[in-house]
Amino acid sequence: MSEKIVVRQEPLPAEWEGRRVGLLDALCYVRHQLSLGRGLWFTTGAETVESLFVFTNGWAANSQFNARFNAGQDEDWMDFLDWLRDVKQELPEEGWHVKYLRDCQGDHEQAARKFLDFVSEYVALNRAAPSRGARNGQNGPT
């Protein structure tokens, strides 16, 4: 017997139309979906923090392989990782997903939210002060 699954398809944000969307924008979208009560499955296809880690790695790899078409598109992602490591000291060698899951006592959604909150903080700091000094921790408080 086959089971039918009903999925509601929703449009992407209107502000994304006609422009390239970077990984940080996509992660802010994931965070927003979680705030609406949707699980990680809504955007990553699974309920684990690892699914978010794989999502980010897949996006970053796609951006790298298509760099000649997306020149500089996800430089912000690399700047964010530098900021997370150097300023926040929250990018351990074991991987953020492993550390955050441990920090959140095994709660996958909380671990994902912790990461996405850092994304949101970084985006807010850099969109408020658009100079590219985030790599050195120059944009905002630590």
Solvent accessible surface area in square Angstrom, and as a share of the most:
residue,aa,sasa,rsa
1,M,244,1.09
2,S,101,0.65
3,E,147,0.66
4,K,185,0.78
5,I,136,0.69
6,V,145,0.83
7,V,116,0.67
8,R,184,0.67
9,Q,170,0.75
10,E,52,0.23
11,P,120,0.75
12,L,114,0.57
13,P,30,0.19
14,A,81,0.63
15,E,120,0.54
16,W,33,0.12
17,E,145,0.65
18,G,93,0.89
19,R,115,0.42
20,R,144,0.53
21,V,24,0.14
22,G,13,0.12
23,L,0,0.00
24,L,9,0.04
25,D,18,0.09
26,A,5,0.04
27,L,0,0.00
28,C,38,0.23
29,Y,36,0.14
30,V,1,0.01
31,R,90,0.33
32,H,98,0.44
33,Q,10,0.04
34,L,2,0.01
35,S,76,0.49
36,L,100,0.50
37,G,69,0.66
38,R,55,0.20
39,G,12,0.11
40,L,2,0.01
41,W,130,0.46
42,F,52,0.22
43,T,33,0.19
44,T,31,0.18
45,G,63,0.61
46,A,40,0.31
47,E,91,0.41
48,T,52,0.30
49,V,0,0.00
50,E,71,0.32
51,S,16,0.10
52,L,0,0.00
53,F,53,0.22
54,V,100,0.58
55,F,53,0.22
56,T,1,0.01
57,N,70,0.36
58,G,41,0.40
59,W,68,0.24
60,A,27,0.21
61,A,38,0.30
62,N,85,0.44
63,S,14,0.09
64,Q,134,0.59
65,F,163,0.68
66,N,48,0.25
67,A,51,0.40
68,R,201,0.73
69,F,114,0.47
70,N,27,0.14
71,A,88,0.68
72,G,52,0.50
73,Q,44,0.20
74,D,20,0.11
75,E,87,0.39
76,D,54,0.28
77,W,13,0.05
78,M,97,0.44
79,D,6,0.03
80,F,0,0.00
81,L,32,0.16
82,D,24,0.12
83,W,3,0.01
84,L,0,0.00
85,R,115,0.42
86,D,70,0.36
87,V,23,0.13
88,K,44,0.19
89,Q,144,0.64
90,E,31,0.14
91,L,44,0.22
92,P,41,0.26
93,E,188,0.84
94,E,80,0.36
95,G,12,0.12
96,W,7,0.02
97,H,23,0.10
98,V,61,0.35
99,K,42,0.18
100,Y,0,0.00
101,L,34,0.17
102,R,136,0.50
103,D,53,0.28
104,C,24,0.14
105,Q,160,0.71
106,G,42,0.41
107,D,63,0.33
108,H,54,0.24
109,E,62,0.28
110,Q,89,0.39
111,A,0,0.00
112,A,0,0.00
113,R,68,0.25
114,K,52,0.22
115,F,0,0.00
116,L,0,0.00
117,D,68,0.35
118,F,30,0.12
119,V,1,0.00
120,S,27,0.18
121,E,59,0.26
122,Y,7,0.03
123,V,15,0.09
124,A,64,0.49
125,L,32,0.16
126,N,26,0.13
127,R,146,0.53
128,A,87,0.67
129,A,44,0.34
130,P,108,0.68
131,S,72,0.46
132,R,134,0.49
133,G,9,0.09
134,A,2,0.02
135,R,106,0.39
136,N,114,0.59
137,G,19,0.18
138,Q,123,0.55
139,N,11,0.06
140,G,41,0.39
141,P,99,0.62
142,T,119,0.69
